[in-house]
Amino acid sequence: MKFITHIFRFIIGALFIFSGFVKLVDPLGSAYKFSEYFGADVLNMEFLIPYALPFSIFLILAEVILGVMLLVGYKPKLTVWSILTLMIIFLFLTFYSAYTNKVTDCGCFGDFLKLETWPTFYKNVIFTPMVLWLVFRVKDIRPFYSMKLSRFITIIFLLIFGFITYYVLTHLPLFDFRPYAVGKNIPSQMIYPEGAKQDVFEDTWIYKVDGVDKKFSNEEKPWEIKDAVFVDRKTVLISKGYTPPIHDFTMESNDVDLTEKLMKSEKLMLIIAYDLAKANHDGFANIKIVTDKALENGYDVYLMSASSEEDFKEIKTEFDLDFDMLFCDETTLKTIIRSSPGIVTINNGTIEGKWSFNDYEDVKIKEGMGRKVTTIDFDLKTKIESIFNNDQKYRLVMDAESPSKRDSIMEVYNIPQDSLGTDFFAKQTELDKENMNLLAVIISENGYPGKSLVGEINKDKAWSIIMHSNKANDYIDIIKTAADKNELTYTKAAEMEDLYLMNKGEPQIYGTQTAYINDKVSIWPIKDVEGINYVRKDAGFTQTVQEYAKELFGEDYIFAALKMEDVK
């Protein structure tokens, strides 16, 4: 009996120390997990969310210290009953997670080891009888040495664990088990392996037909039924597919995804603050120092947050920050770095360093040629983004890849479902005229709103508005001048110059424009066909004209240069 007791004592003690320690090195991770449990859609105890961090610290310290106390034999009765209490709590939480499937990872071993819900519950079912055995055989648990030495060891470990908790909350976790650890490459962890199992969903559409709500499948295409009115759509996961380590990382600005572009940057610095209202406000004074130094050495610098741009504007103005904001999911940002604000440096998608705002002096910045640090006109940036949103409004709906994607876009732009079937092209054409009138005023007062005025992310948006309004002929000189000054992407100016030349009935330079010729769409005649690919490369295009043609017209298309005589 005593031998069995000592075996169970060692197993449970080691389990509690291990489980507690892997969470101790990252208590914020456990706090986020408790916040998830306390949420409205899980335990519906949102009043406890503000106390998630102290609750997680207490529970983690209790878990790891109880493991130590069990091994050294200090206060065995208090120890085993406390362990049993924790096991009952763990049993409830893991069973609830498994049964409801609302929390898919209990966080029992932090980010070190991810277990599915039912295996996690069964693990606790296996260990609970061992704890019960210890409760009934507590008389067999004695200190290996004296009670005084056991108390001393317990106090020493409590102080050590307390210091570790303080350190990691002030700086960063001692160990980083997440997919965003230093040395990890973000793009490579976003790849789905060839042949990987995909999620399988089933959509059920509810449309009102002849006054009655009816359910339809995708194959039935209820949106094509005459006079049918959309009511609702329900999507159910039929089977779970492969999920890559990183699957929700995006770098967006006004629904423009810049992830692929920025992951190719050799000197990228991200300031992470998942919620600006909850971030350490004074920490941005340190952020100002380190980002100015990074900008002077040629870094691309952005804030990444799930907050609104209005929230960022206040901090940007107060601390005179000279960088723009990107949107990303809050949970993803919490996973990237535990400090808020935190500092992350990236080289070609690989994370090179991570620091808390408290450690800003330790940030490693590569020296190099910098750029002139300019102050973005935030109000002008907001105006351009607003006009660009209208520029995309109906285009995105008309170009949607599926009815579900179309519906989600319509919801974002507050386009009523009952407007389906109306002439969206005509609506967008009317918007384009309004957009151009607003942009014309901006250009007359400020010049082209390029990188210096509205930032890297927004520098090409005015160009898009001009192109869609068919005003290329009026603004071509302004666009070319802005491109020469690096205020917008040079290839954009090349496209507009081609459009300008085509409008004049002259051959284009870069081969970007198409037109209906002899009842089919063809690439407009090119001025220098033999040298076209050299010209395109110098301008910054990554495709040859032949590759571009195949992208437009299909892999079987064979490019044949037309002459102006063919057009005439």
Secondary structure as UniProt FT lines:
FT   HELIX           2..24
FT   HELIX           27..38
FT   TURN            40..43
FT   HELIX           46..51
FT   HELIX           52..72
FT   HELIX           76..100
FT   TURN            110..112
FT   HELIX           117..136
FT   HELIX           138..140
FT   HELIX           147..170
FT   TURN            179..180
FT   TURN            182..183
FT   HELIX           187..190
FT   TURN            194..195
FT   STRAND          200..209
FT   TURN            210..211
FT   STRAND          212..216
FT   HELIX           218..220
FT   HELIX           222..224
FT   TURN            226..227
FT   STRAND          229..239
FT   STRAND          252..253
FT   TURN            254..255
FT   STRAND          256..257
FT   HELIX           259..262
FT   TURN            263..264
FT   STRAND          268..272
FT   TURN            276..278
FT   TURN            281..282
FT   HELIX           283..296
FT   TURN            297..298
FT   STRAND          300..305
FT   HELIX           309..319
FT   STRAND          324..327
FT   HELIX           330..336
FT   STRAND          342..347
FT   TURN            348..349
FT   STRAND          350..356
FT   HELIX           357..362
FT   HELIX           378..398
FT   HELIX           403..412
FT   TURN            413..414
FT   HELIX           417..419
FT   TURN            420..421
FT   HELIX           424..446
FT   HELIX           451..454
FT   TURN            456..460
FT   HELIX           461..468
FT   TURN            469..470
FT   HELIX           472..484
FT   TURN            485..486
FT   HELIX           490..503
FT   TURN            504..505
FT   STRAND          514..517
FT   TURN            518..519
FT   STRAND          520..523
FT   TURN            530..531
FT   HELIX           532..539
FT   HELIX           545..553
FT   TURN            555..556
FT   HELIX           564..567
//
